[in-house]
Amino acid sequence: MKDEELEKRKDEIFSLIAKDKFLAAAEKLIALEYTWSKEIFSEWRRNRTKEEKELADQAYNYEEEYFQDMLLNEYKEPSVCSTEMEDGTWQEIKANIFDYSHILDAWIFKLEEMEDCCGQCVGARKTIIIDPAQISVGEDLNLTLLHELIHAFEFMMPDTHKQYVTLRLFQKLEPLIPGLLDKIETDLHTQSSEHTLLFWLKSLDLDLRLNKSPGAIYSHNIENPSLL
Ligand SMILES: [Zn+2]
């Protein structure tokens, strides 16, 4: 989008706000952000390197394999409910409350050298940046990518879903990790504000599933991890 076009659209939004038309302004703002992201995304897709394509493919595989719970696909069972059809008859239909998958399709994956961290997730830009040095480490699993993917999924999830998945993860992990609640209480005092309880539980879930020591994914991008 050209700068003038962008300015024009911004002015439209400001004038809607001035008229108290907040909903219309919000819709235009979302549209603006979407168009902007889509353009940036297309540009990235055109110009991405072979390694960046591989990184994206790896992220899609991880999404499929390890993040279905955060998409609520692991939990949902279609409920059956009766709905009135257009012709006045009633029919039983299967209703999926949550219907999203493959949220990473619109995300950008970049390999860029970084000064003081090995990965970064910028939710508003749907972008994950990984330091290329992480790729040459030679691990079969990209722990930095997994760490940033948890941030990405958290960014995309509505708040109620986050609370629900936190609860389900706790329910799943409690029998597997002795003293989990005590560890959470300890962690509450030391956790950095970047990392939520959901993040912490999901990273532990991935550690267990990938046969990593507890804390491997959580601390992978943190200089001073709290004790787990
Ligand atoms: Zn992090």
Residues whose N, C-alpha, C, O or C-beta is under 5 A from the ligand:
A	BS01	ZN	N221
